[in-house]
Amino acid sequence: MTVSILSGILSVVFLLFSVFHFYWFFGGSYGLTKVIPTKGNKANTVKIPKLATLLVALVLLSFSLLYSIKSGILFFDILGWLSDFCYWFIPIVFILRAIGEFNYTGFFKRIKNTEFARADSTFFSPLCLLIGIIGIIIQLMA
């Protein structure tokens, strides 16, 4: 029961993340200043390729579908080894994202005074850590 609830929560979270990425792919701009790292408090100079945004949206959607299957919302047969790999891979990736790459993202970043860095410290990194912990709890309880 707990595994189903936690998996359902992760499914919804990944679905919301995916929707935002599809929104940005189709030209939306809300929140973009807070989700792309910058070196200073200047306007964002990094151009993320549309294809990369679409790819991330599709990957997040697939994560949502995987956790929908785990929760019992959807019923599909997935190869056992593949699902085991995915259900361990996803939380590990999000824990690594929470730790960061030591410059722009994560708890141990050096650049801390940009709009992205503040959003990362208060929302993105803690959320990534929580997703990773919930994913590991799901695997340990399953």
Summary of the structure (lengths in Angstrom):
residues: 142
radius of gyration: 16.1
end to end distance: 10.0
largest distance: 48.4
contacts: 402
relative contact order: 0.17
helix: 68%
strand: 0%
